[in-house]
Amino acid sequence: MSAAIAGARVARTVDDVEPIVSVRDLVREYRMGDEHVHALRGVSFTIAAAEYVAIVGPSGCGKSTLLNLLGVIDRPTSGTVSIAGERVDQLPDARATDFRLRRIGFVFQRFYLMQALSASENIELPLAEAGMRGPARRARARELLDYVGLARREGHRPSQLSGGEQQRVANPRALGN
């Protein structure tokens, strides 16, 4: 750095920053009975931090397959997937499980809240799996419920919440860790 710009703030462009997601030449093939399915064929893209991306397309085009690969739920036939600079496409099962728990949050279309647990307990569940102690876990769940405007509903079970409220529990559950 030259003396002329020492201490100056330099704006970084997206090109200067390592992508949060990098997918290269991703292929996913599998067998369905006697049929050989080509779910993804050579998909490549990057996603920068704070960039919003939508995955759209007709039924059967590979959207869910791609999300399963990005979520480290499945492995590609070939190609690479890197998240936050870490190659995740060939992680052993135990490491993939830990990566999902600590680095990836899922909000499912049908929410998949545990019916026997309260809103707060649903948010606490992945926090407990990650090893967060009880008092800190409960405080984090309350903080997240307050953030989504559901602090007063923390003790309610999913069946006692509207669809929108269930979604507002599923979102902080995904963000907790």
C-alpha positions as CSV (number, residue, x, y, z in Angstrom):
1,M,0.0,0.0,0.0
2,S,1.5,3.4,-0.9
3,A,1.7,6.2,1.6
4,A,-0.7,8.2,-0.5
5,I,-3.6,5.9,0.3
6,A,-2.5,4.7,3.7
7,G,-5.6,4.7,6.0
8,A,-8.0,5.3,3.1
9,R,-11.0,3.1,2.8
10,V,-11.0,1.1,-0.4
11,A,-14.4,-0.1,-1.7
12,R,-14.2,-3.8,-2.7
13,T,-16.2,-5.1,-5.7
14,V,-17.9,-8.4,-5.8
15,D,-15.0,-9.6,-8.0
16,D,-12.6,-8.9,-5.1
17,V,-14.4,-11.1,-2.6
18,E,-14.4,-14.9,-2.5
19,P,-17.9,-16.1,-3.3
20,I,-20.0,-17.5,-0.5
21,V,-21.2,-20.3,-2.9
22,S,-19.2,-21.6,-5.8
23,V,-20.5,-24.4,-8.0
24,R,-18.4,-25.8,-10.9
25,D,-19.4,-28.3,-13.6
26,L,-22.0,-29.9,-11.3
27,V,-23.5,-33.1,-12.6
28,R,-26.0,-35.3,-10.7
29,E,-27.2,-38.5,-12.3
30,Y,-29.1,-41.3,-10.6
31,R,-31.1,-44.4,-11.4
32,M,-34.9,-44.5,-11.0
33,G,-35.8,-48.1,-11.7
34,D,-34.5,-48.9,-15.2
35,E,-34.2,-45.3,-16.1
36,H,-31.0,-43.3,-15.9
37,V,-31.9,-39.7,-14.9
38,H,-29.7,-36.7,-15.7
39,A,-30.9,-34.3,-13.0
40,L,-28.1,-31.7,-13.5
41,R,-25.7,-31.4,-16.4
42,G,-22.6,-29.2,-15.9
43,V,-24.1,-26.4,-13.7
44,S,-21.7,-23.6,-12.8
45,F,-22.3,-20.4,-10.9
46,T,-21.2,-18.3,-8.0
47,I,-23.1,-16.4,-5.3
48,A,-21.5,-13.4,-3.5
49,A,-22.2,-12.5,0.1
50,A,-25.3,-10.4,0.4
51,E,-26.4,-11.4,-3.1
52,Y,-30.0,-12.6,-3.5
53,V,-30.6,-15.5,-5.9
54,A,-33.7,-17.3,-7.0
55,I,-33.7,-20.8,-8.4
56,V,-36.6,-21.1,-10.8
57,G,-37.8,-23.5,-13.5
58,P,-40.4,-26.0,-14.4
59,S,-41.1,-29.1,-12.4
60,G,-38.5,-31.8,-12.9
61,C,-35.7,-29.4,-14.1
62,G,-33.4,-30.1,-11.1
63,K,-34.2,-27.3,-8.6
64,S,-34.6,-29.6,-5.6
65,T,-31.6,-31.7,-6.7
66,L,-29.5,-28.5,-6.8
67,L,-30.7,-27.4,-3.3
68,N,-29.9,-30.9,-1.9
69,L,-26.4,-30.5,-3.2
70,L,-26.0,-27.0,-1.9
71,G,-27.5,-28.1,1.4
72,V,-24.9,-30.9,1.7
73,I,-27.7,-33.5,1.8
74,D,-26.6,-35.2,-1.4
75,R,-23.3,-35.6,-3.3
76,P,-22.8,-34.8,-7.0
77,T,-21.9,-37.4,-9.5
78,S,-19.1,-35.0,-10.5
79,G,-18.2,-31.3,-10.1
80,T,-17.5,-29.2,-7.1
81,V,-19.5,-27.3,-4.5
82,S,-17.8,-24.8,-2.2
83,I,-19.5,-22.9,0.6
84,A,-17.7,-20.1,2.4
85,G,-14.4,-21.3,0.9
86,E,-14.9,-24.9,2.0
87,R,-15.3,-27.8,-0.4
88,V,-18.4,-29.6,0.7
89,D,-19.2,-31.9,-2.3
90,Q,-17.3,-34.9,-0.9
91,L,-17.5,-34.5,2.8
92,P,-17.8,-37.7,4.8
93,D,-21.3,-38.2,6.3
94,A,-20.4,-37.1,9.9
95,R,-18.6,-34.0,8.7
96,A,-21.5,-33.1,6.3
97,T,-24.0,-33.5,9.2
98,D,-21.9,-31.1,11.3
99,F,-21.5,-28.6,8.5
100,R,-25.3,-28.6,7.9
101,L,-25.9,-28.1,11.6
102,R,-23.5,-25.2,12.1
103,R,-23.4,-23.5,8.7
104,I,-26.7,-24.0,6.8
105,G,-30.2,-23.2,7.8
106,F,-33.2,-24.8,6.0
107,V,-36.7,-23.4,5.8
108,F,-38.8,-26.1,4.3
109,Q,-41.9,-25.4,2.2
110,R,-44.0,-27.3,4.8
111,F,-42.0,-26.0,7.7
112,Y,-41.6,-29.4,9.4
113,L,-42.0,-28.1,12.9
114,M,-42.1,-30.7,15.7
115,Q,-45.8,-30.8,16.7
116,A,-45.0,-31.9,20.3
117,L,-42.7,-28.9,20.9
118,S,-43.5,-25.3,21.5
119,A,-42.4,-22.5,19.1
120,S,-39.5,-21.8,21.4
121,E,-38.5,-25.5,21.7
122,N,-38.6,-25.9,17.9
123,I,-36.1,-23.1,17.6
124,E,-34.0,-24.5,20.5
125,L,-33.8,-28.0,18.9
126,P,-30.9,-27.3,16.4
127,L,-29.2,-25.1,19.0
128,A,-29.2,-28.1,21.5
129,E,-27.8,-30.3,18.7
130,A,-25.0,-27.9,18.2
131,G,-24.1,-28.1,21.9
132,M,-25.5,-24.8,23.2
133,R,-26.3,-24.9,26.9
134,G,-29.8,-24.5,28.2
135,P,-29.8,-20.9,29.5
136,A,-28.0,-19.5,26.4
137,R,-30.2,-21.7,24.1
138,R,-33.5,-20.4,25.7
139,A,-32.2,-16.8,25.5
140,R,-31.3,-17.2,21.8
141,A,-34.7,-18.7,21.0
142,R,-36.5,-15.8,22.8
143,E,-34.3,-13.3,21.0
144,L,-35.2,-14.8,17.6
145,L,-38.9,-15.1,18.4
146,D,-38.9,-11.5,19.5
147,Y,-37.2,-10.5,16.2
148,V,-40.0,-12.1,14.2
149,G,-42.7,-10.7,16.4
150,L,-43.7,-13.9,18.1
151,A,-42.3,-13.5,21.6
152,R,-45.8,-13.7,23.1
153,R,-46.4,-17.0,21.3
154,E,-43.2,-18.8,22.5
155,G,-45.1,-21.5,24.4
156,H,-47.6,-22.3,21.6
157,R,-47.4,-25.6,19.7
158,P,-47.4,-25.5,15.9
159,S,-51.1,-26.5,15.8
160,Q,-51.9,-23.4,17.8
161,L,-50.1,-21.1,15.3
162,S,-51.3,-19.8,11.9
163,G,-49.5,-20.8,8.8
164,G,-47.7,-17.5,8.7
165,E,-46.7,-17.8,12.4
166,Q,-45.4,-21.3,11.7
167,Q,-43.2,-19.9,8.9
168,R,-42.0,-17.2,11.3
169,V,-40.9,-20.0,13.7
170,A,-39.2,-22.0,10.9
171,N,-37.2,-18.9,9.8
172,P,-35.4,-18.3,13.1
173,R,-35.0,-22.1,13.6
174,A,-33.0,-22.0,10.4
175,L,-30.9,-19.0,11.5
176,G,-30.3,-20.0,15.1
177,N,-26.8,-21.5,14.5
